């Protein structure tokens, strides 16, 4: 089957001709500026002026005429309204005039599917880094589930905003990457990770202040920006690998073209015993081949769309799209193997999380070692390991005094401490076979409420950080937590567990989360939760 794909969600108008085995042509034209950012009106004018020519070039390059095209696929969502509309109008016109079947596809899903196809990976965690979107995604229960995402701007937009202040034009990613290569001195910037979510607002404000003060070296600033932000992205990717028990990571989206980000992902996966793949730059950025390929998958599974069903949607989220062409049985359920060639100190490893290795000493004791992360700069890594180890130890000491169920801890060192060996099962694994889920999550809800009543926030509330011991649920891994009376911090905790339930346990998430809410007493926090949830990317 010969497919014509049309991409027009943002600054790029692209057309591609594909068959079921290869890309026959790919033609694109991107609106750029020397100074400042993009204006939607200019994007629309760009697409109107260049769209027909780009499509014609793609047909010529593929040696195909329009009457040889058997399917037209276009980007239907999400994106800039006017830009989406231009592509949709052209696609509908070509479809109606030439009697060619038409399908609309989700732009973000298309990024994921082209990454899966190009990488050859079966069931990877996907680090999706584009202008508007930054997400950690994995396939689960018939949909692509978002395990973590930016709570404000996408990483590409963040980098472009910095580029605008530095007056280096749009898009800024490649220019900042080139400038960063000249940097030598690390400048400390805020490092913002909550569970598998991140945000860039605090880093952006900090960079703006540095630029406005004129007390900065542009090379060092760009170098430090990349090292900090990319370390955050790789960290949440590793958290997703650990939580989902997957062993493959693929990088996609425009920012995925960055060589340093690729290098950091490669190092993390190598150390973890996982497989990492990126895809060629021309398929990683916005392009029409991903639209053509995803349209082909959708059409073969579900047939053509009716014209009435091809209206654009600016805000359709990734997890709202049914993935008809994939089956749950495709999921890779192999547990990640431990890294090989470790020294004798690591012979008794019983668990490998995203940050730490748990070693068994005897039937009563464990050691939690917060291990070095080779993908991070030493200046970032040492500070995080020391502070998170100390924070977790002190919180666990305090929490246990409040009769919240956590393991006992002792013998704090720089990067490690000893802790009680809890002989139980992670809720992540137990929940699938749990008969009385309401009873279980009533217990969990009471514990969360008790924590928050005592102004203790966990910072990474997922079912991977809860252990069932007989009839009790113990909480572990408070390294991203802290002492806080802020409504915001408590609401983020609730958001994290809700997001983790939706992504990993979609078949029962609502009844489980409803039980948590039934035990939660602070109505102000619940109101704050509503505003926190609205910050998740609407174009995802």
Secondary structure as UniProt FT lines:
FT   STRAND          3..7
FT   STRAND          12..18
FT   STRAND          23..30
FT   HELIX           40..61
FT   TURN            62..63
FT   HELIX           66..68
FT   STRAND          71..77
FT   HELIX           81..98
FT   STRAND          101..106
FT   HELIX           107..119
FT   STRAND          125..129
FT   STRAND          134..140
FT   TURN            141..142
FT   STRAND          143..150
FT   HELIX           155..165
FT   TURN            166..167
FT   HELIX           173..180
FT   TURN            181..182
FT   STRAND          193..194
FT   TURN            195..196
FT   STRAND          197..198
FT   HELIX           201..213
FT   HELIX           218..244
FT   STRAND          248..252
FT   HELIX           254..257
FT   HELIX           259..272
FT   STRAND          275..278
FT   HELIX           281..284
FT   HELIX           288..302
FT   HELIX           307..309
FT   HELIX           318..320
FT   TURN            324..325
FT   HELIX           328..330
FT   HELIX           344..346
FT   TURN            347..348
FT   STRAND          349..352
FT   STRAND          356..360
FT   STRAND          365..370
FT   TURN            374..375
FT   HELIX           378..401
FT   TURN            402..403
FT   STRAND          409..410
FT   STRAND          416..420
FT   STRAND          425..426
FT   HELIX           427..430
FT   HELIX           431..433
FT   HELIX           437..453
FT   TURN            454..455
FT   STRAND          456..457
FT   HELIX           463..465
FT   STRAND          466..469
FT   TURN            470..471
FT   STRAND          472..475
FT   TURN            479..480
FT   STRAND          482..483
FT   HELIX           487..504
FT   TURN            506..508
FT   HELIX           509..518
FT   HELIX           523..533
FT   TURN            534..535
//
